[in-house]
Amino acid sequence: MRLLHTMLRVGNLDRSIKFYTELLGMKVLRRNDYPEGKFTLAFVGYEDEKDGTVIELTHNWDTESYDLGNAFGHLAVEVDDAYAACAKIKEQGGTVVREAGPMKHGTTVIAFVTDPDGYKIEFIQRKS
């Protein structure tokens, strides 16, 4: 068994794809429209689905936003340099909600950003 993907519902698919590809450096792996169901699925990731876990972005055509609730935590992405990753996000118009720095009660350098729909993404700096 292995984890295949995490699904996120998004209000504007093009805006979300732009965030995950241009700001986080992922690739669109596949995208399918389902006109009868009035939704589109787009899968994004750093590597092919057969090799790693990816994100499924689900866009229901008649829904512009979602209540995120309080159960979902965040996605985590390993980065070489959390400080540089945050700077890149800000330069490209993204939102950093927790600047890079050591985690509370630890030494691992982390940061948090949000995607266009408000989902949190944690950057965890690779240990040397």
C-alpha positions in Angstrom: 0.0 0.0 0.0 1.0 3.6 -0.5 -0.5 7.1 -0.2 -1.6 8.2 -3.7 -2.9 11.8 -3.3 -4.5 14.4 -1.1 -7.6 16.1 -2.5 -8.3 19.8 -2.0 -11.5 21.5 -3.2 -10.6 24.8 -4.9 -12.8 27.8 -5.9 -10.7 28.9 -9.0 -8.8 26.1 -10.7 -6.6 28.2 -12.9 -5.6 30.4 -9.9 -4.8 27.3 -7.8 -2.8 25.6 -10.6 -0.8 28.8 -11.0 0.0 28.8 -7.3 1.1 25.2 -7.1 3.1 25.3 -10.4 4.6 28.8 -10.4 5.1 29.5 -6.7 5.7 25.9 -5.4 7.3 24.5 -8.6 5.0 21.5 -9.1 3.9 20.2 -12.5 0.4 19.6 -13.8 0.4 15.8 -14.2 -3.1 15.5 -15.6 -6.3 17.4 -15.9 -9.8 16.1 -16.7 -13.1 17.8 -17.2 -16.3 16.0 -16.2 -19.1 18.1 -17.9 -21.9 15.8 -16.8 -20.8 16.2 -13.2 -19.8 19.9 -13.6 -16.4 19.4 -12.1 -12.7 19.3 -13.1 -9.9 17.3 -11.5 -6.3 18.5 -11.9 -3.4 16.5 -10.3 -0.2 18.4 -9.5 3.1 17.2 -8.0 6.8 17.1 -8.1 7.1 13.7 -9.6 4.9 11.3 -11.6 2.0 9.7 -9.7 3.6 6.3 -10.0 6.6 7.6 -8.1 5.2 9.8 -5.4 2.2 11.3 -3.6 0.4 14.2 -5.4 -2.3 16.7 -4.8 -5.7 16.4 -6.5 -7.3 19.9 -7.0 -11.0 19.4 -7.4 -13.0 22.3 -8.9 -16.8 22.1 -8.8 -17.9 24.5 -11.4 -20.7 26.0 -9.4 -18.7 26.7 -6.2 -16.4 29.7 -5.8 -15.2 29.1 -2.3 -15.4 26.6 0.6 -15.5 26.8 4.4 -12.2 25.2 5.4 -13.4 24.2 8.8 -11.0 23.5 11.6 -10.1 19.8 11.2 -7.6 20.0 8.3 -4.1 21.0 9.3 -1.6 21.5 6.4 0.4 20.0 3.6 4.2 19.8 4.1 6.8 20.5 1.5 10.6 19.9 2.1 12.7 22.9 0.8 16.4 23.5 0.7 16.1 27.0 2.3 12.9 28.0 4.0 14.0 31.7 4.2 14.6 31.8 0.4 11.3 29.9 -0.3 9.3 32.5 1.7 11.1 35.3 -0.1 10.1 33.8 -3.4 6.5 33.3 -2.4 6.3 37.0 -1.3 8.0 38.3 -4.5 5.4 36.4 -6.6 2.5 37.8 -4.6 1.9 34.8 -2.3 1.1 35.0 1.4 3.5 33.9 4.1 1.6 33.4 7.4 4.6 32.3 9.5 8.0 33.5 8.5 10.9 31.0 8.4 12.6 30.2 11.6 13.2 27.5 14.2 10.0 25.7 15.3 8.8 26.3 18.8 10.6 23.9 21.2 12.9 22.6 18.5 15.6 23.5 16.0 14.0 22.5 12.7 13.5 25.6 10.5 9.9 25.8 9.3 7.5 28.4 7.7 3.9 28.5 6.6 2.3 29.9 3.5 -1.3 29.8 2.2 -2.6 28.9 -1.2 -5.3 31.0 -2.9 -8.0 29.1 -1.1 -6.5 29.5 2.3 -5.0 26.0 2.7 -1.8 26.1 4.7 1.5 24.7 3.3 4.4 24.1 5.7 7.9 24.5 4.4 10.3 22.3 6.3 14.0 23.1 5.7 16.1 20.1 4.7 18.6 19.3 7.3 22.2 19.6 6.2 
